[in-house]
């Protein structure tokens, strides 16, 4: 029995040590989480204070604030330019008619057939008007091509008259 008592005592001690370590790790994680949450709160409050001061000064600070405000203005202008460029890039990578994605080498939309550079023809139009008109034009062009094809294609009787020898063979 002595062996089993020693084994039981050893397992009990190991269990208590493991329990203590789990508690320490759990406490450590809880404290780290609290620290992270509070740092985020401080950062948010500081940003709010800065925004309020900026708005209060109407973007026209003095001293060191003027230099920082100027940097803010430059960054805001850079953001506007980048957003405008991104919008232009998006326009070039999607079809103006159906919105399908276009590859760089595509000259026409693979879904609806719209030429890629339709927007260059009518810069004063809105994008929505341009989409509607280009889709209508594509449909009309397709109808005209179909009519032209049917008009130029010989009917069944005309085919027979044009090639009477084919039927005899």
GROMACS elastic network, one bead per residue, 0.5 to 0.9 nm:
[ bonds ]
;  ai    aj funct       b0    kb
    1     4     6  0.53333   500
    1     5     6  0.63396   500
    1     6     6  0.87494   500
    2     5     6  0.52380   500
    2     6     6  0.63008   500
    2     7     6  0.86896   500
    3     6     6  0.52535   500
    3     7     6  0.62110   500
    3     8     6  0.86257   500
    4     8     6  0.60070   500
    4     9     6  0.85120   500
    5     8     6  0.50017   500
    5     9     6  0.60826   500
    5    10     6  0.84687   500
    6     9     6  0.50799   500
    6    10     6  0.60207   500
    6    11     6  0.85687   500
    7    10     6  0.50421   500
    7    11     6  0.61159   500
    7    12     6  0.84877   500
    8    11     6  0.51834   500
    8    12     6  0.60494   500
    8    13     6  0.86110   500
    9    12     6  0.50345   500
    9    13     6  0.61597   500
    9    14     6  0.85887   500
   10    13     6  0.52236   500
   10    14     6  0.61906   500
   10    15     6  0.85773   500
   11    14     6  0.50279   500
   11    15     6  0.60187   500
   11    16     6  0.85796   500
   12    15     6  0.50724   500
   12    16     6  0.62310   500
   12    17     6  0.86871   500
   13    16     6  0.50785   500
   13    17     6  0.61834   500
   13    18     6  0.85673   500
   14    17     6  0.51006   500
   14    18     6  0.60852   500
   14    19     6  0.84917   500
   15    18     6  0.50873   500
   15    19     6  0.60401   500
   15    20     6  0.85562   500
   16    19     6  0.50051   500
   16    20     6  0.61383   500
   16    21     6  0.86587   500
   17    20     6  0.50448   500
   17    21     6  0.62060   500
   17    22     6  0.86283   500
   18    21     6  0.50856   500
   18    22     6  0.61370   500
   18    23     6  0.85519   500
   19    22     6  0.51482   500
   19    23     6  0.61832   500
   19    24     6  0.86663   500
   20    23     6  0.50735   500
   20    24     6  0.62040   500
   20    25     6  0.86825   500
   21    25     6  0.61110   500
   21    26     6  0.84094   500
   22    25     6  0.51240   500
   22    26     6  0.59446   500
   22    27     6  0.84829   500
   23    26     6  0.50193   500
   23    27     6  0.60422   500
   23    28     6  0.84567   500
   24    27     6  0.51227   500
   24    28     6  0.60423   500
   24    29     6  0.85843   500
   25    29     6  0.60950   500
   25    30     6  0.85280   500
   26    29     6  0.51428   500
   26    30     6  0.61387   500
   26    31     6  0.86257   500
   27    30     6  0.50367   500
   27    31     6  0.61229   500
   27    32     6  0.85351   500
   28    31     6  0.51728   500
   28    32     6  0.60864   500
   28    33     6  0.85077   500
   29    32     6  0.50668   500
   29    33     6  0.60392   500
   29    34     6  0.85670   500
   30    33     6  0.51062   500
   30    34     6  0.62264   500
   30    35     6  0.86909   500
   31    34     6  0.50012   500
   31    35     6  0.61475   500
   31    36     6  0.85826   500
   32    35     6  0.50498   500
   32    36     6  0.61188   500
   32    37     6  0.85784   500
   33    36     6  0.51106   500
   33    37     6  0.61152   500
   33    38     6  0.85627   500
   34    37     6  0.51575   500
   34    38     6  0.61078   500
   34    39     6  0.85402   500
   35    38     6  0.52125   500
   35    39     6  0.60873   500
   35    40     6  0.86088   500
   36    39     6  0.51469   500
   36    40     6  0.62216   500
   36    41     6  0.86296   500
   37    40     6  0.51627   500
   37    41     6  0.62106   500
   37    42     6  0.87445   500
   38    42     6  0.61522   500
   38    43     6  0.85327   500
   39    42     6  0.50907   500
   39    43     6  0.61391   500
   39    44     6  0.85666   500
   40    43     6  0.50375   500
   40    44     6  0.61036   500
   40    45     6  0.86164   500
   41    44     6  0.50718   500
   41    45     6  0.61580   500
   41    46     6  0.85678   500
   42    45     6  0.51119   500
   42    46     6  0.60646   500
   42    47     6  0.85193   500
   43    46     6  0.51572   500
   43    47     6  0.61501   500
   43    48     6  0.86096   500
   44    47     6  0.51265   500
   44    48     6  0.61909   500
   44    49     6  0.86569   500
   45    49     6  0.61086   500
   45    50     6  0.85458   500
   46    49     6  0.50243   500
   46    50     6  0.61316   500
   46    51     6  0.85574   500
   47    50     6  0.50410   500
   47    51     6  0.60793   500
   47    52     6  0.85172   500
   48    51     6  0.50349   500
   48    52     6  0.60151   500
   48    53     6  0.84905   500
   49    52     6  0.51399   500
   49    53     6  0.61211   500
   49    54     6  0.85054   500
   50    53     6  0.51448   500
   50    54     6  0.60227   500
   50    55     6  0.85354   500
   51    55     6  0.60558   500
   51    56     6  0.83681   500
   52    55     6  0.51335   500
   52    56     6  0.58966   500
   52    57     6  0.85106   500
   53    57     6  0.60697   500
   53    58     6  0.83632   500
   53    59     6  0.87864   500
   54    57     6  0.52195   500
   54    58     6  0.60109   500
   54    59     6  0.54365   500
   54    60     6  0.78707   500
   54    61     6  0.75910   500
   54    65     6  0.88817   500
   54    69     6  0.76392   500
   55    59     6  0.63375   500
   56    59     6  0.78834   500
   57    60     6  0.55428   500
   57    61     6  0.58818   500
   58    61     6  0.78173   500
   59    66     6  0.81427   500
   59    69     6  0.60295   500
   59    70     6  0.82462   500
   59    72     6  0.87294   500
   59    73     6  0.82222   500
   60    65     6  0.82209   500
   60    66     6  0.63370   500
   60    69     6  0.69002   500
   60    70     6  0.84996   500
   61    64     6  0.78994   500
   61    67     6  0.80518   500
   61    68     6  0.83072   500
   61    69     6  0.65450   500
   61    70     6  0.89225   500
   62    65     6  0.53528   500
   62    67     6  0.79762   500
   62    69     6  0.89478   500
   63    66     6  0.54584   500
   63    67     6  0.71028   500
   64    67     6  0.53712   500
   64    68     6  0.65084   500
   64    69     6  0.86838   500
   65    68     6  0.50081   500
   65    69     6  0.58991   500
   65    70     6  0.84337   500
   66    70     6  0.60587   500
   66    71     6  0.85846   500
   67    70     6  0.51261   500
   67    71     6  0.63519   500
   67    72     6  0.87405   500
   68    71     6  0.50075   500
   68    72     6  0.62353   500
   68    73     6  0.86955   500
   69    73     6  0.62264   500
   69    74     6  0.86639   500
   70    73     6  0.50339   500
   70    74     6  0.62294   500
   70    75     6  0.85920   500
   71    74     6  0.50747   500
   71    75     6  0.61142   500
   71    76     6  0.85099   500
   72    75     6  0.51041   500
   72    76     6  0.60625   500
   72    77     6  0.85995   500
   73    76     6  0.50515   500
   73    77     6  0.61853   500
   73    78     6  0.86086   500
   74    77     6  0.51337   500
   74    78     6  0.61890   500
   74    79     6  0.86152   500
   75    79     6  0.61098   500
   75    80     6  0.86416   500
   76    79     6  0.50017   500
   76    80     6  0.62642   500
   76    81     6  0.87184   500
   77    80     6  0.50689   500
   77    81     6  0.62546   500
   77    82     6  0.85979   500
   78    81     6  0.51538   500
   78    82     6  0.60999   500
   78    83     6  0.85270   500
   79    82     6  0.51211   500
   79    83     6  0.60292   500
   79    84     6  0.85334   500
   80    83     6  0.51264   500
   80    84     6  0.61315   500
   80    85     6  0.85692   500
   81    84     6  0.51301   500
   81    85     6  0.61267   500
   81    86     6  0.85135   500
   82    85     6  0.50217   500
   82    86     6  0.60014   500
   82    87     6  0.85671   500
   83    87     6  0.61584   500
   83    88     6  0.86316   500
   84    87     6  0.50995   500
   84    88     6  0.62856   500
   84    89     6  0.86058   500
   85    88     6  0.50602   500
   85    89     6  0.61117   500
   85    90     6  0.86112   500
   86    90     6  0.61332   500
   86    91     6  0.86328   500
   87    90     6  0.50394   500
   87    91     6  0.62687   500
   87    92     6  0.87362   500
   88    91     6  0.51015   500
   88    92     6  0.64073   500
   88    93     6  0.88387   500
   89    92     6  0.51284   500
   89    93     6  0.63529   500
   89    94     6  0.89319   500
   90    93     6  0.51033   500
   90    94     6  0.63208   500
   91    94     6  0.55631   500
   91    95     6  0.74221   500
   91    96     6  0.70793   500
   91    99     6  0.89873   500
   91   119     6  0.88992   500
   92    95     6  0.75480   500
   92    96     6  0.83713   500
   92   102     6  0.77544   500
   92   104     6  0.85157   500
   92   116     6  0.76586   500
   92   117     6  0.80198   500
   93   100     6  0.85442   500
   93   101     6  0.59060   500
   93   103     6  0.65965   500
   93   104     6  0.72387   500
   93   116     6  0.89306   500
   94    97     6  0.87075   500
   94    98     6  0.82164   500
   94    99     6  0.52332   500
   94   100     6  0.54028   500
   94   102     6  0.51640   500
   94   103     6  0.84478   500
   94   109     6  0.84868   500
   94   116     6  0.86094   500
   95    98     6  0.56664   500
   95   100     6  0.51954   500
   95   101     6  0.63246   500
   95   102     6  0.64674   500
   95   108     6  0.84290   500
   95   109     6  0.61364   500
   95   111     6  0.88341   500
   95   112     6  0.86278   500
   95   114     6  0.72741   500
   95   115     6  0.84623   500
   95   116     6  0.67624   500
   95   131     6  0.88461   500
   96    99     6  0.58323   500
   96   100     6  0.82644   500
   96   114     6  0.78269   500
   96   115     6  0.89829   500
   96   116     6  0.77132   500
   96   117     6  0.86652   500
   96   118     6  0.73238   500
   96   119     6  0.74074   500
   96   127     6  0.75538   500
   96   128     6  0.87453   500
   96   130     6  0.74095   500
   96   131     6  0.55574   500
   96   134     6  0.79484   500
   96   135     6  0.89261   500
   97   100     6  0.82098   500
   97   109     6  0.87354   500
   97   112     6  0.77102   500
   97   114     6  0.67594   500
   97   118     6  0.89829   500
   97   128     6  0.88504   500
   97   130     6  0.75748   500
   97   132     6  0.69398   500
   97   133     6  0.83669   500
   97   134     6  0.60606   500
   97   135     6  0.55949   500
   98   109     6  0.85789   500
   98   111     6  0.77595   500
   98   112     6  0.69778   500
   98   114     6  0.86134   500
   98   131     6  0.73752   500
   98   135     6  0.77352   500
   99   102     6  0.88204   500
   99   131     6  0.89776   500
  100   109     6  0.72656   500
  100   110     6  0.81020   500
  100   111     6  0.68387   500
  100   112     6  0.86009   500
  101   109     6  0.80932   500
  101   110     6  0.89048   500
  102   105     6  0.81404   500
  102   106     6  0.61747   500
  102   107     6  0.86707   500
  102   108     6  0.82418   500
  102   109     6  0.65602   500
  102   110     6  0.79075   500
  102   116     6  0.83043   500
  103   106     6  0.53531   500
  103   107     6  0.88123   500
  104   107     6  0.83502   500
  106   109     6  0.69159   500
  106   110     6  0.80541   500
  106   115     6  0.89161   500
  106   116     6  0.72687   500
  107   114     6  0.86231   500
  107   115     6  0.60242   500
  107   116     6  0.52502   500
  107   117     6  0.79486   500
  108   111     6  0.87483   500
  108   112     6  0.82334   500
  108   113     6  0.53278   500
  108   114     6  0.54003   500
  108   116     6  0.51424   500
  108   117     6  0.86234   500
  109   112     6  0.56640   500
  109   114     6  0.52541   500
  109   115     6  0.65057   500
  109   116     6  0.66487   500
  110   113     6  0.57581   500
  110   114     6  0.82272   500
  111   114     6  0.83656   500
  112   135     6  0.81682   500
  112   138     6  0.79478   500
  113   116     6  0.87697   500
  113   138     6  0.76088   500
  114   117     6  0.86608   500
  114   118     6  0.75836   500
  114   134     6  0.72947   500
  114   135     6  0.76873   500
  114   138     6  0.68878   500
  115   118     6  0.59547   500
  116   119     6  0.81607   500
  117   120     6  0.57196   500
  117   121     6  0.75600   500
  118   121     6  0.56987   500
  118   122     6  0.74782   500
  118   130     6  0.82414   500
  118   134     6  0.77064   500
  119   122     6  0.56463   500
  119   123     6  0.61097   500
  119   125     6  0.85197   500
  119   127     6  0.80674   500
  119   130     6  0.72981   500
  120   123     6  0.58182   500
  122   125     6  0.57752   500
  122   126     6  0.88155   500
  122   130     6  0.77308   500
  123   126     6  0.79151   500
  125   128     6  0.83047   500
  125   129     6  0.64485   500
  125   130     6  0.62579   500
  126   129     6  0.53375   500
  126   130     6  0.61278   500
  126   131     6  0.86357   500
  127   130     6  0.50181   500
  127   131     6  0.61155   500
  127   132     6  0.86756   500
  128   131     6  0.51187   500
  128   132     6  0.62653   500
  128   133     6  0.86018   500
  129   132     6  0.51716   500
  129   133     6  0.60367   500
  129   134     6  0.84109   500
  130   133     6  0.51618   500
  130   134     6  0.58618   500
  130   135     6  0.83682   500
  131   134     6  0.52674   500
  131   135     6  0.60729   500
  131   136     6  0.84925   500
  132   135     6  0.53152   500
  132   136     6  0.61480   500
  132   137     6  0.86038   500
  133   137     6  0.59882   500
  133   138     6  0.85109   500
  134   138     6  0.60984   500
  134   139     6  0.85960   500
  135   138     6  0.50966   500
  135   139     6  0.62597   500
  135   140     6  0.86344   500
  136   139     6  0.51189   500
  136   140     6  0.61511   500
  136   141     6  0.85436   500
  137   140     6  0.50048   500
  137   141     6  0.59479   500
  137   142     6  0.84328   500
  138   141     6  0.50470   500
  138   142     6  0.60802   500
  138   143     6  0.85743   500
  139   142     6  0.51170   500
  139   143     6  0.62207   500
  139   144     6  0.86705   500
  140   143     6  0.50398   500
  140   144     6  0.61254   500
  140   145     6  0.85543   500
  141   144     6  0.50768   500
  141   145     6  0.60963   500
  141   146     6  0.85027   500
  142   145     6  0.51359   500
  142   146     6  0.61094   500
  142   147     6  0.86051   500
  143   146     6  0.50402   500
  143   147     6  0.61341   500
  143   148     6  0.85432   500
  144   147     6  0.50559   500
  144   148     6  0.60346   500
  144   149     6  0.84262   500
  145   148     6  0.50279   500
  145   149     6  0.59878   500
  145   150     6  0.85537   500
  146   149     6  0.50192   500
  146   150     6  0.61710   500
  146   151     6  0.85434   500
  147   150     6  0.50895   500
  147   151     6  0.60222   500
  147   152     6  0.85810   500
  148   151     6  0.50282   500
  148   152     6  0.61246   500
  148   153     6  0.84052   500
  149   152     6  0.53247   500
  149   153     6  0.59160   500
  150   153     6  0.51349   500
  150   154     6  0.79781   500
  150   155     6  0.87223   500
  151   154     6  0.77037   500
  154   157     6  0.78678   500
  154   158     6  0.54858   500
  154   159     6  0.59578   500
  155   158     6  0.51893   500
  155   159     6  0.62149   500
  155   160     6  0.88104   500
  156   159     6  0.51670   500
  156   160     6  0.64903   500
  156   161     6  0.88695   500
  157   160     6  0.51289   500
  157   161     6  0.62666   500
  157   162     6  0.85779   500
  158   161     6  0.50353   500
  158   162     6  0.59796   500
  158   163     6  0.85643   500
  159   162     6  0.50956   500
  159   163     6  0.62106   500
  159   164     6  0.82703   500
  160   163     6  0.52872   500
  160   164     6  0.54382   500
  160   165     6  0.86637   500
  160   166     6  0.81171   500
  160   167     6  0.74473   500
  161   164     6  0.55143   500
  162   165     6  0.88578   500
  163   166     6  0.56871   500
  163   167     6  0.75280   500
  164   167     6  0.57186   500
  164   168     6  0.69015   500
  165   168     6  0.51916   500
  165   169     6  0.65110   500
  166   169     6  0.54693   500
